[in-house]
Amino acid sequence: WLAEGNEPNPYVPPPPPVPSQVPMWAVRVVLKQQNLLDQAEAAIAASGDFALQTVFEYGNFADRNSPSIATLGQALGLTDAQIDQMFFDANALIV
């Protein structure tokens, strides 16, 4: 195939995987940076979901595959790609 003058396509590495978990403090920082923290807190308070409220206030990590993250994303009008990017941004924070 190569002898006939054909060339392989250049290697394109796959995109990095979305972090499966990020620290809750980093989630809050990213939400604040994107001016979504107040809206997120209001949506969580209005949800009536005690577990979600407790995790947001006292939890150590946010799980990307959590149904609560999907629900919160919908409440904030975020796409899956935007949520993924927020997880990348939160994972990249260094304090």
N, CA, C and O of each residue as an XYZ file, in Angstrom:
380
protein
N       0.836     -1.178      0.000
C       0.000      0.000      0.000
C       0.887      1.250      0.000
O       0.684      2.165     -0.798
N       1.878      1.278      0.909
C       2.817      2.393      0.929
C       3.649      2.446     -0.354
O       3.953      3.525     -0.863
N       4.017      1.255     -0.874
C       4.834      1.190     -2.085
C       4.100      1.785     -3.279
O       4.735      2.212     -4.244
N       2.788      1.819     -3.228
C       1.989      2.385     -4.313
C       1.848      3.908     -4.188
O       1.151      4.537     -4.985
N       2.516      4.498     -3.181
C       2.487      5.940     -3.033
C       1.446      6.451     -2.042
O       1.271      7.658     -1.875
N       0.784      5.551     -1.411
C      -0.207      5.971     -0.414
C       0.480      6.341      0.889
O       1.552      5.828      1.211
N      -0.148      7.233      1.627
C       0.388      7.629      2.930
C      -0.699      7.491      3.981
O      -1.866      7.796      3.735
N      -0.300      7.028      5.154
C      -1.295      6.902      6.224
C      -1.692      8.285      6.755
O      -0.930      9.248      6.672
N      -2.873      8.344      7.285
C      -3.309      9.573      7.948
C      -2.445      9.798      9.174
O      -2.044      8.842      9.837
N      -2.155     11.057      9.483
C      -1.349     11.315     10.683
C      -2.128     10.895     11.934
O      -3.357     10.937     11.980
N      -1.365     10.496     12.928
C      -1.975     10.073     14.187
C      -2.582     11.281     14.899
O      -1.927     12.307     15.079
N      -3.816     11.142     15.290
C      -4.499     12.174     16.071
C      -4.853     11.533     17.406
O      -5.688     10.629     17.452
N      -4.237     11.983     18.483
C      -4.522     11.347     19.771
C      -5.974     11.598     20.184
O      -6.546     12.639     19.860
N      -6.553     10.659     20.885
C      -7.920     10.865     21.344
C      -7.969     11.979     22.382
O      -6.975     12.259     23.052
N      -9.130     12.609     22.510
C      -9.215     13.660     23.529
C      -9.070     13.059     24.922
O      -9.395     11.891     25.136
N      -8.587     13.851     25.861
C      -8.441     13.314     27.225
C      -9.822     13.028     27.810
O     -10.795     13.701     27.470
N      -9.905     12.047     28.673
C     -11.199     11.745     29.286
C     -11.609     12.856     30.256
O     -10.768     13.498     30.885
N     -12.899     13.057     30.356
C     -13.427     14.025     31.316
C     -13.144     13.484     32.716
O     -13.387     12.306     32.977
N     -12.639     14.316     33.613
C     -12.404     13.843     34.986
C     -13.707     13.292     35.576
O     -14.760     13.917     35.456
N     -13.629     12.142     36.202
C     -14.840     11.534     36.761
C     -15.247     12.191     38.075
O     -16.426     12.200     38.427
N     -14.285     12.733     38.792
C     -14.561     13.432     40.049
C     -13.660     14.651     40.160
O     -12.506     14.640     39.733
N     -14.219     15.702     40.746
C     -13.430     16.903     41.056
C     -13.812     17.360     42.459
O     -14.919     17.081     42.918
N     -12.914     18.055     43.141
C     -13.228     18.541     44.486
C     -14.380     19.555     44.458
O     -14.493     20.352     43.527
N     -15.219     19.515     45.476
C     -16.347     20.439     45.546
C     -15.885     21.892     45.622
O     -16.544     22.776     45.075
N     -14.758     22.152     46.295
C     -14.283     23.541     46.344
C     -13.997     24.048     44.939
O     -14.246     25.213     44.629
N     -13.468     23.161     44.081
C     -13.140     23.555     42.712
C     -14.412     23.793     41.895
O     -14.451     24.674     41.036
N     -15.446     23.003     42.172
C     -16.732     23.223     41.505
C     -17.248     24.615     41.836
O     -17.696     25.346     40.954
N     -17.182     24.973     43.106
C     -17.651     26.302     43.527
C     -16.835     27.420     42.874
O     -17.392     28.437     42.460
N     -15.531     27.233     42.782
C     -14.678     28.250     42.154
C     -15.063     28.426     40.682
O     -15.207     29.553     40.210
N     -15.227     27.333     39.968
C     -15.583     27.416     38.545
C     -16.968     28.045     38.376
O     -17.168     28.877     37.490
N     -17.912     27.655     39.212
C     -19.240     28.273     39.143
C     -19.144     29.782     39.379
O     -19.807     30.560     38.693
N     -18.332     30.191     40.334
C     -18.139     31.618     40.625
C     -17.475     32.318     39.439
O     -17.888     33.413     39.056
N     -16.459     31.698     38.861
C     -15.763     32.286     37.719
C     -16.714     32.508     36.540
O     -16.546     33.446     35.761
N     -17.709     31.636     36.424
C     -18.650     31.729     35.310
C     -19.946     32.445     35.702
O     -20.940     32.404     34.977
N     -19.911     33.101     36.867
C     -21.070     33.844     37.365
C     -22.320     32.975     37.478
O     -23.430     33.433     37.202
N     -22.134     31.721     37.884
C     -23.245     30.786     38.037
C     -23.439     30.322     39.475
O     -24.365     29.561     39.754
N     -22.581     30.768     40.395
C     -22.642     30.250     41.760
C     -23.968     30.594     42.435
O     -24.599     29.718     43.026
N     -24.395     31.835     42.358
C     -25.659     32.214     43.001
C     -26.832     31.448     42.411
O     -27.714     30.989     43.136
N     -26.837     31.315     41.093
C     -27.912     30.576     40.411
C     -27.885     29.098     40.813
O     -28.938     28.493     41.013
N     -26.694     28.518     40.931
C     -26.576     27.113     41.337
C     -27.077     26.924     42.763
O     -27.820     25.985     43.047
N     -26.667     27.818     43.656
C     -27.113     27.709     45.046
C     -28.630     27.840     45.148
O     -29.262     27.123     45.924
N     -29.215     28.744     44.375
C     -30.668     28.915     44.390
C     -31.368     27.676     43.846
O     -32.384     27.251     44.397
N     -30.843     27.094     42.780
C     -31.445     25.888     42.197
C     -31.347     24.711     43.158
O     -32.282     23.918     43.271
N     -30.225     24.594     43.846
C     -30.045     23.506     44.811
C     -30.992     23.692     45.986
O     -31.602     22.726     46.444
N     -31.123     24.908     46.477
C     -32.037     25.173     47.590
C     -33.479     24.899     47.181
O     -34.253     24.348     47.963
N     -33.845     25.281     45.955
C     -35.215     25.097     45.474
C     -35.531     23.639     45.160
O     -36.700     23.262     45.081
N     -34.502     22.819     44.980
C     -34.727     21.417     44.607
C     -35.422     20.635     45.709
O     -36.128     19.664     45.434
N     -35.226     21.051     46.951
C     -35.793     20.291     48.062
C     -35.089     18.959     48.282
O     -35.537     18.147     49.093
N     -34.009     18.731     47.579
C     -33.249     17.482     47.677
C     -32.198     17.647     48.776
O     -31.145     18.248     48.562
N     -32.507     17.100     49.957
C     -31.618     17.263     51.097
C     -30.239     16.670     50.827
O     -29.227     17.243     51.230
N     -30.194     15.528     50.151
C     -28.902     14.900     49.854
C     -28.054     15.816     48.966
O     -26.861     15.993     49.210
N     -28.674     16.391     47.942
C     -27.951     17.298     47.051
C     -27.485     18.535     47.816
O     -26.348     18.976     47.648
N     -28.345     19.089     48.644
C     -27.979     20.263     49.433
C     -26.803     19.950     50.356
O     -25.885     20.758     50.502
N     -26.839     18.789     50.966
C     -25.781     18.388     51.891
C     -24.463     18.159     51.169
O     -23.406     18.581     51.640
N     -24.529     17.496     50.035
C     -23.307     17.241     49.266
C     -22.708     18.556     48.789
O     -21.493     18.738     48.855
N     -23.541     19.474     48.309
C     -23.011     20.738     47.805
C     -22.355     21.537     48.926
O     -21.339     22.199     48.716
N     -22.936     21.470     50.098
C     -22.402     22.251     51.211
C     -21.233     21.573     51.915
O     -20.270     22.234     52.302
N     -21.316     20.246     52.084
C     -20.320     19.554     52.909
C     -19.538     18.468     52.171
O     -18.579     17.927     52.721
N     -19.919     18.145     50.964
C     -19.290     17.038     50.246
C     -17.858     17.320     49.862
O     -17.440     18.475     49.774
N     -17.122     16.275     49.638
C     -15.719     16.402     49.245
C     -15.534     16.444     47.736
O     -14.649     17.139     47.239
N     -16.362     15.706     47.003
C     -16.184     15.572     45.567
C     -17.516     15.661     44.837
O     -18.567     15.343     45.393
N     -17.455     16.100     43.575
C     -18.592     16.041     42.665
C     -18.280     14.959     41.642
O     -17.179     14.916     41.093
N     -19.232     14.098     41.389
C     -19.088     12.988     40.450
C     -19.742     13.376     39.125
O     -20.927     13.712     39.102
N     -19.001     13.336     38.037
C     -19.519     13.749     36.723
C     -20.729     12.933     36.304
O     -21.599     13.454     35.607
N     -20.812     11.690     36.698
C     -21.916     10.828     36.273
C     -23.093     10.849     37.236
O     -24.032     10.068     37.085
N     -23.052     11.728     38.213
C     -24.141     11.833     39.176
C     -25.393     12.399     38.516
O     -25.309     13.373     37.767
N     -26.549     11.805     38.782
C     -27.797     12.379     38.266
C     -28.014     13.811     38.767
O     -28.634     14.622     38.079
N     -27.512     14.115     39.947
C     -27.656     15.461     40.487
C     -26.890     16.485     39.650
O     -27.349     17.616     39.487
N     -25.747     16.105     39.129
C     -24.979     17.008     38.265
C     -25.762     17.280     36.989
O     -25.807     18.415     36.515
N     -26.376     16.246     36.435
C     -27.191     16.425     35.230
C     -28.377     17.343     35.512
O     -28.689     18.224     34.711
N     -29.031     17.137     36.641
C     -30.182     17.967     37.011
C     -29.755     19.417     37.223
O     -30.418     20.342     36.754
N     -28.655     19.607     37.927
C     -28.155     20.960     38.167
C     -27.754     21.621     36.846
O     -28.020     22.804     36.632
N     -27.125     20.865     35.979
C     -26.751     21.399     34.671
C     -27.966     21.867     33.887
O     -27.939     22.927     33.262
N     -29.029     21.076     33.923
C     -30.264     21.473     33.244
C     -30.830     22.751     33.856
O     -31.269     23.647     33.136
N     -30.819     22.833     35.185
C     -31.343     24.014     35.876
C     -30.545     25.267     35.500
O     -31.087     26.372     35.487
N     -29.270     25.091     35.199
C     -28.415     26.222     34.832
C     -28.380     26.461     33.325
O     -27.741     27.401     32.854
N     -29.070     25.604     32.574
C     -29.091     25.744     31.122
C     -27.806     25.342     30.444
O     -27.466     25.872     29.386
N     -27.081     24.401     31.045
C     -25.787     23.970     30.508
C     -25.938     22.717     29.655
O     -26.759     21.850     29.955
N     -25.150     22.625     28.598
C     -25.090     21.419     27.790
C     -24.131     20.419     28.442
O     -23.371     20.780     29.340
N     -24.167     19.183     27.995
C     -23.221     18.186     28.502
C     -21.784     18.627     28.228
O     -20.903     18.441     29.067
N     -21.552     19.210     27.059
C     -20.198     19.665     26.717
C     -19.746     20.787     27.662
O     -18.574     20.842     28.037
N     -20.655     21.668     28.045
C     -20.299     22.740     28.969
C     -19.994     22.180     30.361
O     -19.071     22.641     31.033
N     -20.771     21.191     30.785
C     -20.512     20.551     32.082
C     -19.162     19.843     32.043
O     -18.376     19.945     32.985
N     -18.897     19.128     30.961
C     -17.590     18.469     30.814
C     -16.465     19.489     30.935
O     -15.475     19.248     31.626
N     -16.617     20.638     30.259
C     -15.574     21.662     30.305
C     -15.402     22.197     31.722
O     -14.284     22.491     32.146
N     -16.500     22.321     32.450
C     -16.399     22.780     33.837
C     -15.615     21.783     34.680
O     -14.861     22.176     35.570
N     -15.791     20.485     34.401
C     -15.028     19.469     35.124
C     -13.549     19.551     34.750
O     -12.690     19.387     35.616
N     -13.236     19.803     33.473
C     -11.836     20.006     33.086
C     -11.268     21.225     33.806
O     -10.159     21.185     34.339
N     -12.052     22.322     33.814
C     -11.581     23.558     34.452
C     -11.368     23.351     35.950
O     -10.367     23.802     36.509
N     -12.310     22.670     36.596
C     -12.190     22.430     38.039
C     -10.982     21.547     38.330
O     -10.268     21.763     39.309
N     -10.759     20.555     37.479
C      -9.638     19.635     37.688
C      -8.287     20.337     37.503
O      -7.281     19.922     38.080
N      -8.274     21.399     36.696
C      -7.017     22.095     36.404
C      -6.654     23.142     37.461
O      -5.534     23.654     37.459
N      -7.579     23.462     38.357
C      -7.294     24.488     39.369
C      -6.191     24.034     40.321
O      -6.157     22.890     40.774
N      -5.303     24.961     40.602
C      -4.242     24.711     41.568
C      -4.266     25.896     42.537
O      -4.278     27.054     42.120
N      -4.272     25.589     43.819
C      -4.303     26.653     44.831
C      -3.007     26.620     45.608
O      -2.811     27.429     46.515
